[in-house]
Amino acid sequence: MPQSVRRLPALVVQFAPDDQPAYLGTWLDRVGQAWQLCKTDEGIDLPASAAGFGGLALLGGVMGANDDLPALRQAEVLIRDAFARGIPVIGHCLGGQLMARALGAPVTRGAHPEIGWTHITLNDHPLARYWFGEQTSATVMQWHYDTFATPEAATRLAFSDGCANQAFALGELHLGMQFHIEVDSPKIGGWLHTSAHEIEEAAGEPWVQPAGLVEISTRQQVSASQQLADRIYHRWLSRFAKPGA
């Protein structure tokens, strides 16, 4: 029986038109998991409750988590409701920052922007191994200026030279990430087309790669990144509720 029949659907929240589900959507379709996409960038309101969904995924966006936008505050209400119901939540970049805010942790401007493929170190902790496997490091796609603090109730799982808090978890149920594990080559290509000026404006920053290097690195790194995403998404999906449960 396909997984889409055995599990409640996932809700995927998109905040910006250039920050689509990309590989996350491809993966959900491939494993036969039903999912719904809510595009707040098109003015669609988020539900106040996560009831009826098996899991919640939050994507990134050009806005900051502290911006005075109704969709961001709706997202925090939805995240807290999912936490209360034991519905697994996964956050990518802005999504991870919103999870941190929902748990009472501050989101602030980072010491340096991170743009491009960067190296993160995974902590020697059972939860890091649960979510990321036995590897002690990974190369992941970054595009952010702000950063979250690790919430008091959570466990920090990863860090980098440019950003002290790269991922946190609330046990085996919820994962917030500063990086973009959902990327595929077309998504990154779109960013390089529409947002190349950000790279030019940040030239000289230690953790910002030139557009050409990002393009080359994408060809080199995207396959391994998606293999890591496979593991993370399987962990997230494994905690989805089944209809009638």
PANU-52536 format. One line per field, with one value per residue: residue in three letters; z negated, x, y of N, C-alpha, C in turn. Coordinates in Angstrom, 2 decimals. Last residue first. Example, Ala and Ser with C-alpha at 12.3 -4.5 7.8 and 13.67 -1.06 7.14 Angstrom:
REM residues 2
residuo	Ser, Ala
n_z	-7.08, -7.80
n_x	12.85, 13.19
n_y	-2.25, -5.69
ca_z	-7.14, -7.80
ca_x	13.67, 12.30
ca_y	-1.06, -4.50
c_z	-7.87, -7.80
c_x	12.90, 13.20
c_y	0.03, -3.30
//
This chain:
REM residues 245
residuo	Ala, Gly, Pro, Lys, Ala, Phe, Arg, Ser, Leu, Trp, Arg, His, Tyr, Ile, Arg, Asp, Ala, Leu, Gln, Gln, Ser, Ala, Ser, Val, Gln, Gln, Arg, Thr, Ser, Ile, Glu, Val, Leu, Gly, Ala, Pro, Gln, Val, Trp, Pro, Glu, Gly, Ala, Ala, Glu, Glu, Ile, Glu, His, Ala, Ser, Thr, His, Leu, Trp, Gly, Gly, Ile, Lys, Pro, Ser, Asp, Val, Glu, Ile, His, Phe, Gln, Met, Gly, Leu, His, Leu, Glu, Gly, Leu, Ala, Phe, Ala, Gln, Asn, Ala, Cys, Gly, Asp, Ser, Phe, Ala, Leu, Arg, Thr, Ala, Ala, Glu, Pro, Thr, Ala, Phe, Thr, Asp, Tyr, His, Trp, Gln, Met, Val, Thr, Ala, Ser, Thr, Gln, Glu, Gly, Phe, Trp, Tyr, Arg, Ala, Leu, Pro, His, Asp, Asn, Leu, Thr, Ile, His, Thr, Trp, Gly, Ile, Glu, Pro, His, Ala, Gly, Arg, Thr, Val, Pro, Ala, Gly, Leu, Ala, Arg, Ala, Met, Leu, Gln, Gly, Gly, Leu, Cys, His, Gly, Ile, Val, Pro, Ile, Gly, Arg, Ala, Phe, Ala, Asp, Arg, Ile, Leu, Val, Glu, Ala, Gln, Arg, Leu, Ala, Pro, Leu, Asp, Asp, Asn, Ala, Gly, Met, Val, Gly, Gly, Leu, Leu, Ala, Leu, Gly, Gly, Phe, Gly, Ala, Ala, Ser, Ala, Pro, Leu, Asp, Ile, Gly, Glu, Asp, Thr, Lys, Cys, Leu, Gln, Trp, Ala, Gln, Gly, Val, Arg, Asp, Leu, Trp, Thr, Gly, Leu, Tyr, Ala, Pro, Gln, Asp, Asp, Pro, Ala, Phe, Gln, Val, Val, Leu, Ala, Pro, Leu, Arg, Arg, Val, Ser, Gln, Pro, Met
n_z	-13.58, -11.36, -9.27, -11.12, -11.58, -11.03, -11.51, -9.13, -8.03, -9.31, -8.22, -5.51, -5.54, -6.17, -3.98, -1.81, -2.40, -1.74, 0.99, 1.61, 1.22, 3.21, 5.44, 5.20, 5.57, 8.20, 9.05, 7.09, 7.74, 10.03, 8.83, 6.97, 8.70, 9.92, 7.74, 4.92, 1.56, -1.62, -3.93, -4.08, -1.69, 0.89, 1.80, 1.45, 3.89, 5.36, 4.12, 4.79, 7.55, 8.07, 7.96, 10.26, 10.87, 8.55, 8.18, 10.35, 9.57, 7.35, 8.72, 10.47, 8.53, 5.33, 1.74, -0.87, -2.69, -3.47, -6.98, -9.52, -10.66, -13.08, -13.62, -15.80, -16.82, -18.50, -20.19, -18.52, -17.23, -15.00, -13.15, -13.35, -15.02, -14.30, -11.30, -10.11, -10.78, -12.06, -13.62, -14.99, -17.04, -20.17, -21.29, -23.08, -24.93, -24.18, -20.72, -19.51, -17.54, -13.97, -11.75, -8.54, -5.96, -3.64, -2.17, -1.57, -1.24, -2.70, -3.60, -6.86, -9.40, -10.35, -9.75, -10.56, -10.44, -11.00, -13.07, -14.77, -15.17, -16.70, -18.88, -20.10, -19.14, -18.24, -15.69, -12.53, -10.72, -7.31, -4.65, -1.96, 0.97, 0.54, -1.87, -4.87, -6.42, -9.81, -12.21, -11.62, -13.38, -15.08, -16.96, -20.19, -21.20, -21.53, -19.70, -17.58, -16.86, -15.76, -13.59, -12.14, -11.42, -9.76, -7.68, -6.72, -6.71, -7.03, -9.43, -10.33, -12.75, -13.55, -16.10, -18.71, -19.35, -19.96, -17.45, -16.04, -17.40, -16.74, -13.95, -13.86, -14.95, -13.01, -10.78, -11.51, -11.40, -8.64, -7.54, -8.36, -9.17, -10.15, -10.57, -11.73, -9.63, -6.57, -3.13, -1.26, -2.49, -2.99, -4.38, -6.58, -7.02, -9.12, -8.99, -8.70, -9.51, -11.26, -12.80, -12.94, -12.78, -11.23, -7.89, -6.28, -3.43, -0.50, 0.96, 2.19, 0.20, -0.93, 0.38, -0.62, 0.67, -0.64, 0.14, -0.21, 0.83, 2.55, 2.87, 4.88, 3.66, 1.83, 3.62, 4.90, 2.68, 2.01, 4.24, 4.38, 3.06, 3.67, 3.61, 5.19, 3.84, 0.33, -1.45, -1.70, -3.55, -3.36, -5.13, -4.27, -5.17, -7.06, -5.55, -3.74, -1.28, -0.75, -0.64, 0.86, 0.00
n_x	-5.33, -6.75, -3.91, -0.83, 1.68, 5.21, 7.74, 8.98, 9.49, 11.95, 13.57, 13.38, 14.69, 17.32, 17.93, 17.65, 19.59, 21.84, 21.38, 21.54, 24.27, 25.34, 24.40, 25.54, 28.31, 29.06, 27.22, 27.74, 30.27, 29.68, 28.01, 29.72, 31.62, 30.11, 29.52, 31.76, 30.58, 31.08, 32.51, 33.91, 33.23, 33.86, 30.61, 28.01, 27.18, 27.31, 25.30, 23.14, 23.01, 21.90, 19.26, 18.36, 20.34, 20.76, 18.20, 18.12, 20.10, 18.84, 16.76, 18.08, 19.41, 17.74, 17.42, 16.83, 18.57, 19.97, 20.46, 19.61, 16.89, 15.24, 13.14, 11.41, 11.74, 13.62, 14.41, 14.48, 17.55, 19.29, 22.01, 23.87, 25.30, 27.48, 29.02, 31.48, 32.22, 29.22, 27.39, 24.71, 22.86, 21.59, 18.41, 15.91, 14.99, 16.24, 17.29, 20.14, 19.45, 19.71, 20.59, 20.70, 21.48, 21.94, 22.23, 23.98, 24.18, 26.86, 28.71, 29.39, 30.62, 30.52, 28.16, 26.09, 23.07, 21.38, 19.61, 21.18, 23.47, 22.35, 21.50, 23.94, 26.75, 29.03, 27.81, 29.16, 30.05, 29.83, 30.97, 28.97, 28.14, 26.47, 26.72, 26.28, 27.32, 28.45, 27.11, 23.54, 20.94, 18.79, 16.27, 15.98, 13.50, 10.90, 9.90, 9.47, 12.13, 12.76, 10.99, 12.06, 14.50, 13.64, 12.58, 14.86, 16.23, 13.64, 12.30, 9.79, 7.90, 5.43, 3.16, 2.35, 0.77, 2.61, 3.84, 1.64, 1.36, 3.76, 3.35, 1.16, 2.32, 4.29, 2.71, 1.60, 3.93, 4.35, 2.09, 2.25, 5.33, 7.71, 10.57, 12.04, 12.94, 13.07, 12.62, 13.13, 13.05, 12.35, 9.73, 8.65, 6.42, 4.78, 2.70, 0.09, -2.85, -4.92, -3.83, -2.50, -4.29, -4.70, -3.36, -2.32, -3.69, -2.17, -0.65, 1.46, 3.16, 2.14, 1.10, 1.17, 0.73, 0.45, 0.93, 1.46, 4.17, 5.73, 8.34, 8.21, 6.95, 8.95, 11.04, 10.01, 9.74, 12.48, 13.65, 11.17, 9.48, 10.89, 11.56, 10.59, 8.31, 8.14, 7.12, 5.39, 5.03, 3.40, 2.09, 1.42, -1.41, -1.08, -0.43, -1.30, -1.43, 1.17, 2.55, 0.63, 0.86
n_y	7.35, 7.98, 7.89, 8.16, 10.69, 10.61, 9.77, 9.35, 11.83, 12.43, 10.41, 11.06, 13.53, 12.72, 11.04, 12.82, 14.74, 13.26, 13.12, 15.81, 16.23, 14.62, 16.13, 18.68, 19.08, 19.69, 21.55, 23.48, 24.38, 25.91, 27.87, 29.01, 30.07, 32.08, 33.78, 33.44, 32.93, 34.05, 34.15, 36.59, 39.15, 39.86, 40.83, 41.48, 42.40, 40.02, 38.56, 40.13, 39.95, 37.50, 36.75, 35.48, 33.55, 32.19, 31.14, 29.35, 27.54, 26.45, 25.12, 23.31, 21.58, 21.79, 21.87, 21.27, 22.13, 24.95, 25.89, 25.84, 23.81, 21.91, 19.22, 16.98, 14.32, 13.37, 16.40, 19.01, 20.26, 22.47, 23.84, 25.88, 28.31, 29.86, 30.36, 29.97, 27.43, 25.85, 23.16, 21.13, 20.71, 21.59, 20.81, 22.80, 24.57, 26.94, 27.08, 28.60, 31.50, 31.90, 34.59, 36.27, 35.74, 33.01, 30.34, 27.27, 23.79, 21.83, 19.12, 17.80, 15.54, 13.02, 10.40, 8.79, 10.82, 12.93, 12.16, 10.51, 12.02, 14.04, 12.55, 11.74, 13.69, 15.54, 17.76, 18.39, 21.24, 22.23, 24.18, 25.49, 26.97, 30.17, 32.53, 34.00, 37.07, 37.31, 37.35, 37.70, 39.21, 36.79, 35.46, 33.90, 31.50, 30.56, 28.85, 30.46, 30.99, 28.45, 28.39, 30.49, 29.35, 27.29, 28.88, 30.14, 27.03, 24.82, 22.61, 20.33, 18.61, 16.19, 16.70, 17.02, 19.14, 21.13, 21.49, 22.53, 24.94, 26.18, 26.41, 28.18, 30.46, 30.89, 31.49, 33.91, 35.42, 35.29, 36.50, 39.22, 40.66, 42.24, 40.12, 38.14, 36.58, 38.44, 37.30, 35.39, 31.98, 28.43, 26.28, 23.84, 21.18, 18.91, 15.96, 15.13, 16.97, 17.24, 20.20, 22.53, 25.61, 27.77, 27.71, 30.74, 32.35, 33.46, 35.24, 34.15, 33.53, 31.29, 28.54, 25.33, 22.18, 18.91, 15.43, 11.91, 10.03, 8.51, 8.99, 10.95, 13.10, 13.78, 14.48, 16.75, 18.45, 18.66, 19.88, 22.33, 24.18, 27.54, 30.36, 32.33, 33.28, 32.49, 30.64, 27.66, 24.78, 21.75, 19.16, 15.75, 13.66, 10.57, 7.38, 5.48, 6.64, 7.33, 4.92, 2.25, -1.20
ca_z	-14.75, -12.39, -9.42, -10.12, -12.05, -10.61, -12.69, -9.97, -7.59, -9.49, -9.67, -5.98, -5.23, -7.03, -5.35, -1.85, -2.50, -3.13, 0.23, 1.71, 0.44, 1.80, 5.27, 5.05, 4.24, 7.42, 9.84, 7.15, 6.53, 10.12, 9.94, 6.52, 7.82, 10.72, 8.42, 6.21, 2.74, -0.42, -3.70, -4.10, -2.93, -0.13, 2.23, 0.30, 2.77, 5.71, 4.07, 3.38, 6.97, 8.22, 6.78, 9.73, 11.91, 9.17, 7.23, 10.27, 10.79, 7.15, 7.69, 10.99, 9.42, 6.51, 3.03, 0.13, -2.29, -2.51, -5.58, -8.98, -9.98, -12.48, -13.21, -15.13, -16.21, -17.20, -20.15, -19.71, -17.23, -16.33, -13.24, -12.02, -15.16, -15.46, -11.96, -9.90, -11.12, -11.04, -13.58, -14.00, -16.33, -18.99, -21.29, -21.96, -25.00, -25.46, -21.79, -19.80, -18.71, -15.20, -12.35, -9.94, -6.65, -4.75, -1.62, -2.47, -0.58, -2.49, -2.80, -5.60, -8.73, -11.33, -9.29, -11.27, -10.22, -9.93, -11.94, -14.38, -14.41, -15.43, -18.01, -19.51, -19.98, -18.66, -17.06, -13.29, -11.60, -8.68, -5.45, -3.09, 0.36, 1.26, -0.56, -4.27, -5.60, -8.38, -12.10, -11.82, -12.24, -14.97, -15.62, -19.31, -20.97, -22.41, -20.95, -18.19, -17.46, -16.93, -14.65, -12.68, -12.25, -11.01, -8.42, -7.37, -6.72, -6.20, -8.94, -9.79, -12.04, -13.26, -14.65, -18.40, -18.89, -21.01, -18.60, -15.65, -17.43, -18.15, -14.49, -13.32, -15.60, -14.38, -10.77, -11.34, -12.69, -9.56, -7.24, -8.93, -8.09, -10.55, -9.82, -12.62, -10.54, -7.84, -4.30, -1.27, -1.90, -3.23, -3.46, -6.30, -6.52, -8.67, -9.26, -9.30, -8.75, -9.96, -12.87, -12.13, -13.42, -12.60, -8.90, -6.84, -4.87, -1.11, 0.10, 3.04, 1.08, -1.58, 0.83, -0.95, 0.67, -0.19, -0.48, 0.14, -0.31, 2.54, 1.85, 5.15, 4.76, 1.35, 2.70, 5.69, 3.43, 1.03, 4.00, 5.11, 2.40, 3.85, 2.61, 5.65, 5.12, 1.40, -1.79, -0.83, -3.54, -3.03, -4.75, -4.75, -4.24, -6.81, -6.40, -5.12, -1.85, -0.73, -1.87, 0.91, 0.00
ca_x	-4.48, -7.44, -5.34, -1.64, 0.55, 3.88, 6.94, 8.74, 8.30, 10.77, 13.39, 12.87, 13.26, 16.59, 17.94, 16.88, 18.17, 21.63, 21.46, 20.24, 23.30, 25.56, 24.03, 24.10, 27.80, 29.86, 27.39, 26.44, 30.10, 30.55, 27.53, 28.49, 32.01, 30.68, 28.45, 31.37, 31.28, 30.27, 31.69, 34.66, 32.85, 34.88, 31.95, 28.70, 27.19, 28.19, 26.67, 23.45, 23.43, 23.36, 19.86, 17.57, 19.83, 21.91, 18.75, 17.19, 20.26, 20.04, 16.46, 17.27, 20.17, 18.18, 17.79, 15.80, 18.74, 18.95, 20.86, 19.94, 18.18, 15.41, 14.48, 11.46, 10.48, 13.55, 14.34, 13.73, 16.46, 18.88, 20.86, 23.46, 24.12, 27.60, 27.71, 30.80, 33.13, 30.23, 27.91, 25.73, 23.39, 22.34, 19.81, 16.43, 14.44, 16.60, 16.28, 19.55, 20.08, 18.95, 20.85, 20.33, 22.13, 21.27, 21.97, 23.59, 23.93, 25.45, 28.76, 28.64, 30.56, 30.84, 29.15, 27.35, 23.87, 22.36, 19.13, 19.83, 23.57, 23.00, 20.50, 23.02, 25.57, 29.07, 28.22, 28.07, 30.50, 29.32, 31.22, 29.88, 28.31, 27.23, 26.12, 26.77, 26.40, 28.75, 28.35, 24.77, 21.85, 19.54, 16.86, 16.12, 14.91, 11.38, 10.36, 8.29, 11.30, 13.48, 10.88, 10.70, 14.49, 14.31, 11.72, 13.83, 16.66, 14.80, 12.44, 11.14, 8.15, 6.84, 3.26, 3.32, 0.09, 1.68, 4.61, 2.21, 0.26, 3.49, 4.46, 1.03, 1.15, 4.69, 3.56, 0.73, 3.31, 5.37, 2.36, 1.25, 4.52, 6.30, 9.81, 11.52, 11.97, 13.66, 12.32, 14.00, 12.47, 13.04, 10.81, 8.70, 7.73, 4.86, 3.93, 1.06, -1.61, -5.21, -4.65, -1.87, -4.03, -4.30, -4.31, -2.01, -3.50, -2.95, -1.71, 0.31, 3.56, 1.78, 1.95, 0.51, 1.61, -0.21, 1.34, 0.58, 3.57, 4.28, 8.00, 8.89, 6.28, 7.62, 11.18, 10.41, 8.58, 11.52, 13.89, 12.31, 9.85, 9.93, 11.99, 11.82, 8.16, 8.64, 7.01, 6.29, 4.76, 4.64, 1.83, 2.34, -0.60, -1.73, -0.06, -1.06, -2.67, 0.19, 2.64, 1.51, 0.00
ca_y	7.08, 7.24, 8.23, 7.50, 9.89, 11.04, 10.15, 8.18, 11.10, 13.28, 10.53, 9.77, 13.48, 13.65, 10.53, 11.57, 15.10, 13.65, 11.88, 15.15, 16.98, 14.26, 14.72, 18.52, 18.79, 18.76, 20.32, 22.82, 23.58, 24.73, 27.07, 28.37, 28.98, 31.01, 33.05, 34.03, 32.44, 34.28, 32.97, 35.32, 38.48, 40.07, 40.42, 40.88, 43.36, 41.15, 38.06, 39.93, 41.22, 37.64, 37.36, 36.60, 34.44, 32.87, 32.12, 30.48, 28.32, 27.26, 26.13, 24.41, 22.46, 21.05, 22.44, 20.99, 20.74, 24.53, 25.69, 27.15, 23.93, 23.23, 19.61, 18.28, 14.75, 12.73, 14.96, 18.64, 19.28, 22.04, 22.94, 25.44, 27.46, 28.97, 30.43, 31.24, 28.52, 26.08, 24.52, 21.44, 19.55, 22.03, 20.38, 22.01, 23.22, 26.31, 27.22, 27.30, 30.89, 31.65, 33.29, 36.14, 36.85, 33.69, 31.68, 28.35, 25.07, 22.17, 20.34, 17.79, 16.82, 14.07, 11.36, 8.65, 9.62, 13.10, 12.96, 10.12, 10.78, 14.38, 13.17, 10.76, 13.57, 14.14, 17.47, 17.80, 20.16, 22.26, 22.99, 25.59, 25.65, 29.17, 32.28, 32.76, 36.28, 37.35, 38.11, 36.95, 39.30, 38.04, 35.42, 35.06, 31.84, 31.62, 28.26, 29.85, 32.05, 28.96, 27.38, 30.62, 30.54, 26.96, 27.96, 30.94, 28.44, 25.12, 23.97, 20.49, 19.86, 16.52, 16.57, 15.97, 17.93, 20.68, 21.02, 21.24, 23.98, 25.86, 25.62, 26.83, 29.86, 30.58, 30.30, 32.74, 35.20, 34.78, 35.09, 38.31, 40.10, 42.37, 41.11, 39.18, 35.99, 38.02, 38.12, 36.57, 33.19, 29.68, 26.61, 25.26, 21.61, 20.30, 16.67, 14.21, 16.81, 16.66, 19.00, 21.49, 24.34, 28.03, 27.25, 29.44, 32.28, 32.39, 35.77, 34.46, 34.63, 32.54, 29.63, 26.59, 23.34, 20.13, 16.69, 13.02, 10.72, 8.33, 7.99, 9.68, 12.40, 13.39, 13.35, 15.57, 18.02, 18.16, 18.46, 21.74, 22.92, 26.46, 29.39, 31.69, 32.57, 33.34, 32.05, 28.43, 26.22, 22.45, 20.54, 16.78, 14.46, 11.85, 8.50, 5.06, 6.12, 8.41, 5.70, 3.42, 0.00
c_z	-15.85, -13.64, -10.47, -10.32, -10.86, -11.22, -12.32, -11.17, -8.52, -9.16, -10.00, -7.49, -5.63, -6.79, -6.26, -3.29, -2.58, -3.36, -1.26, 1.03, 0.45, 0.89, 3.82, 4.85, 4.17, 6.17, 9.04, 7.94, 6.51, 8.92, 10.08, 7.60, 7.27, 9.89, 9.24, 6.92, 3.98, 0.79, -2.54, -3.74, -2.93, -1.48, 1.16, 0.66, 1.56, 4.55, 4.38, 3.22, 5.49, 7.59, 6.86, 8.63, 11.31, 10.26, 7.86, 9.32, 10.83, 8.39, 7.47, 9.96, 10.00, 7.44, 4.09, 1.55, -1.17, -2.04, -4.76, -7.47, -9.49, -11.91, -12.56, -14.83, -15.36, -16.42, -18.73, -19.61, -18.57, -16.20, -14.70, -12.04, -13.78, -15.57, -13.08, -10.66, -11.00, -11.49, -12.41, -14.09, -15.44, -18.35, -20.03, -22.18, -23.98, -25.53, -23.04, -20.93, -18.92, -16.32, -13.62, -10.44, -8.16, -5.32, -2.71, -1.65, -1.57, -1.84, -2.35, -4.89, -7.45, -10.71, -10.31, -10.82, -10.93, -9.62, -10.74, -13.10, -13.95, -14.56, -16.68, -18.57, -19.32, -19.67, -17.33, -14.68, -12.44, -9.43, -6.84, -3.89, -0.72, 0.49, 0.19, -2.96, -5.16, -7.62, -10.64, -11.70, -12.56, -13.70, -15.39, -17.95, -20.01, -22.23, -21.90, -19.53, -18.18, -17.63, -15.92, -13.77, -12.89, -11.97, -9.74, -8.19, -7.44, -6.23, -8.19, -9.15, -11.56, -12.37, -14.25, -16.93, -18.60, -20.63, -19.65, -16.79, -17.06, -18.28, -15.93, -13.86, -15.16, -15.17, -12.18, -11.39, -12.63, -10.94, -8.21, -8.71, -8.68, -9.40, -10.23, -11.90, -11.47, -8.77, -5.53, -2.49, -2.06, -2.60, -3.83, -5.48, -6.15, -8.22, -8.65, -9.69, -9.48, -9.07, -11.46, -12.16, -12.42, -13.33, -10.30, -7.79, -5.29, -2.60, -0.56, 2.22, 2.06, -0.73, 0.17, -0.62, 0.39, -0.30, 0.14, -0.56, 0.16, 1.38, 1.73, 4.14, 4.98, 2.43, 2.21, 4.81, 4.26, 1.74, 2.96, 4.77, 3.06, 3.12, 2.56, 4.64, 5.61, 2.73, -0.64, -1.09, -2.73, -2.84, -4.56, -4.31, -4.96, -5.91, -6.05, -6.06, -3.34, -1.32, -1.91, -0.36, 0.00
c_x	-4.73, -6.63, -6.00, -3.10, -0.17, 2.81, 5.55, 7.87, 7.97, 9.50, 12.13, 12.64, 12.64, 15.10, 17.09, 16.80, 17.30, 20.17, 21.27, 20.24, 21.94, 24.58, 24.20, 23.69, 26.33, 29.16, 28.14, 26.54, 28.76, 30.32, 28.36, 27.96, 30.78, 31.07, 28.99, 30.36, 30.86, 31.09, 30.71, 33.83, 33.45, 34.52, 32.98, 30.11, 27.95, 28.30, 27.65, 24.89, 23.77, 23.86, 21.38, 18.29, 19.17, 21.47, 19.90, 17.67, 19.34, 20.31, 17.67, 16.97, 19.32, 18.86, 17.99, 16.20, 17.77, 19.22, 19.70, 20.19, 18.37, 16.80, 14.44, 12.91, 10.62, 12.33, 14.36, 13.50, 15.76, 17.72, 20.57, 22.25, 23.58, 26.45, 27.67, 29.52, 32.44, 31.14, 28.87, 26.15, 24.57, 23.02, 20.48, 17.90, 15.06, 16.14, 16.67, 18.54, 19.42, 19.90, 20.02, 20.66, 21.87, 22.16, 21.22, 23.21, 23.38, 25.34, 27.35, 28.90, 29.75, 30.82, 29.34, 28.41, 25.22, 23.19, 20.08, 19.40, 22.20, 23.12, 21.09, 21.98, 24.62, 27.94, 28.20, 28.57, 29.33, 29.87, 30.61, 29.91, 29.37, 27.30, 27.02, 26.02, 27.09, 27.63, 28.74, 25.99, 23.12, 20.39, 17.50, 16.69, 15.01, 12.82, 10.98, 8.63, 10.10, 12.68, 11.57, 10.45, 13.11, 14.33, 12.33, 12.90, 15.63, 15.07, 13.73, 11.22, 9.60, 6.97, 4.66, 3.43, 1.05, 1.01, 3.68, 3.05, 0.77, 2.36, 4.17, 2.13, 1.00, 3.54, 3.97, 1.54, 2.31, 4.79, 3.38, 1.56, 3.52, 5.40, 8.34, 10.68, 11.35, 12.58, 13.06, 13.76, 13.39, 12.33, 11.45, 9.94, 7.65, 6.28, 3.90, 2.34, -0.67, -4.00, -4.99, -2.66, -3.38, -3.90, -3.79, -3.12, -3.17, -2.65, -2.57, -0.89, 2.47, 2.18, 1.50, 1.46, 0.78, 0.78, 0.57, 1.05, 2.73, 3.58, 6.49, 8.52, 6.89, 6.86, 9.82, 10.46, 8.86, 10.27, 12.94, 12.47, 11.02, 10.37, 10.98, 12.36, 9.41, 8.59, 7.39, 6.06, 5.83, 4.32, 3.18, 1.83, 0.35, -0.84, -0.88, -0.76, -2.49, -1.14, 1.60, 1.45, 0.89
c_y	8.09, 6.97, 7.33, 7.90, 9.26, 10.10, 10.67, 8.48, 9.94, 12.50, 11.33, 9.80, 12.14, 13.55, 11.41, 11.05, 13.85, 14.02, 12.16, 13.78, 16.30, 14.98, 14.28, 17.07, 18.38, 18.25, 19.26, 21.52, 22.86, 23.80, 25.78, 27.43, 28.26, 29.81, 31.88, 33.15, 33.20, 33.87, 33.18, 34.10, 37.07, 39.47, 40.78, 40.42, 42.82, 42.13, 39.19, 39.43, 41.08, 38.92, 37.48, 37.37, 35.68, 33.83, 32.90, 31.55, 29.52, 28.11, 27.03, 25.50, 23.58, 22.05, 21.37, 21.38, 20.38, 23.11, 25.14, 27.05, 25.36, 23.36, 20.99, 18.66, 16.00, 13.18, 14.43, 17.14, 19.28, 21.06, 22.65, 24.51, 27.10, 27.98, 29.40, 31.42, 29.87, 27.21, 24.63, 22.90, 19.88, 20.83, 20.88, 21.65, 22.27, 24.87, 26.44, 27.46, 29.54, 31.25, 33.15, 34.74, 36.77, 34.79, 32.44, 29.60, 26.09, 23.56, 20.65, 19.12, 16.67, 15.46, 12.46, 9.67, 9.69, 11.85, 12.92, 10.85, 10.29, 13.13, 13.61, 11.37, 12.56, 13.91, 15.96, 17.42, 19.69, 21.06, 23.19, 24.29, 25.72, 27.87, 31.30, 32.56, 35.00, 36.63, 38.30, 37.83, 38.52, 38.04, 36.78, 34.69, 33.02, 32.02, 29.28, 29.21, 31.47, 30.05, 27.87, 29.58, 30.75, 28.15, 27.55, 30.05, 29.32, 26.62, 24.17, 21.87, 19.88, 17.74, 17.01, 15.68, 16.78, 19.36, 20.41, 20.65, 22.59, 24.84, 25.22, 25.91, 28.41, 29.96, 29.91, 31.45, 34.04, 34.53, 34.50, 36.84, 39.11, 41.95, 41.08, 40.22, 37.02, 37.50, 37.62, 37.45, 34.37, 30.86, 27.95, 25.56, 23.07, 20.60, 18.05, 14.89, 15.86, 16.48, 18.52, 20.19, 23.38, 26.76, 27.55, 29.00, 30.85, 32.33, 34.72, 34.91, 35.00, 33.74, 30.94, 27.73, 24.58, 21.28, 17.85, 14.29, 11.90, 8.97, 7.79, 8.61, 11.02, 12.62, 12.87, 14.34, 16.78, 17.66, 17.87, 20.27, 22.20, 25.18, 28.24, 30.68, 31.87, 32.57, 32.98, 29.92, 26.94, 23.92, 21.23, 18.15, 15.41, 12.71, 9.73, 6.21, 5.88, 7.97, 6.81, 4.23, 1.24
//
